[in-house]
Structures are given as structure tokens and as C-alpha cells.
């Protein structure tokens, strides 16, 4: 599975961005797609998870109500719609993928569980 994120950028606080994560290669419906972010000087943080087979979604509390995951089946692409952005959202955002449903076990929050990663896309929010 190959992942190539895009859609990051520079926005003012309160703005929106929509990073995307096209999943190419041997992807199928039976994949878990988490998103993580890594800010300078901070540990990598799990922020969201999407289960392609059933459409289940979960989010870390700090982004609930502001970030939304969606899937374009025709493009095999997962989107992370980010609204009401704050300066503390500034980070490099990564999507990952692995076969299986890790939603109910909580493994979707564990970066070591995933073997395929994108290169990351920078999101910068100015105050």
C-alpha cells in the first residue's frame, strides 16, 4: 500500500484545510486508516481513525467537532476536513494504513501497529 498525503498549507486561525490520503496499491475495503500529527518538540499524536469497511470514525478530544474524516470511494481517498483551525494544530500530518479493523481494539491509536505511512503534509496555522 502506498500513501501520498497532500492538502496541507498555511492558514490563519479559524480557517480550514482538507488534507487527503489516496490509498494505492493493494488497498481494499478491509483497511484501518489513522491520522497522526507531529509538532516540533512534541511526541507524535494520534488524532483520528477511519475504518473503510464499515465507515467507523473516531477522533481525539482536541479535534472533535472541528475535524471530520470522509471517504471518496471512486478515488480510494480518505480526507481529513479540518475546520476552525487553531495555532496549536500546527504540525506535520501523516496518514497510515494496515489491513484489518483496529477500531474496537484501540489499536488504531498505536503508530507501531501500521506498516504503511505517507510522507506527511505540513499544516501551519497563524494567529
Residue, then its C-alpha position, 0 to 999 in steps of 0.5 A: x500500500x502506498x500513501x501520498x498525503x497532500x492538502x496541507x498549507x498555511x492558514x490563519x486561525x479559524x480557517x480550514x484545510x482538507x488534507x487527503x490520503x489516496x490509498x494505492x496499491x493493494x488497498x481494499x475495503x478491509x483497511x484501518x486508516x489513522x491520522x497522526x500529527x507531529x509538532x516540533x518538540x512534541x511526541x507524535x499524536x494520534x488524532x483520528x481513525x477511519x475504518x473503510x469497511x464499515x465507515x467507523x470514525x473516531x477522533x481525539x478530544x482536541x479535534x472533535x467537532x472541528x475535524x471530520x474524516x470522509x471517504x471518496x470511494x471512486x478515488x480510494x481517498x480518505x480526507x481529513x476536513x479540518x475546520x476552525x483551525x487553531x495555532x496549536x494544530x500546527x504540525x506535520x500530518x501523516x496518514x497510515x494504513x494496515x489491513x484489518x479493523x483496529x477500531x474496537x481494539x484501540x489499536x488504531x491509536x498505536x503508530x507501531x501497529x501500521x506498516x504503511x505511512x505517507x510522507x506527511x503534509x505540513x499544516x501551519x496555522x497563524x494567529 
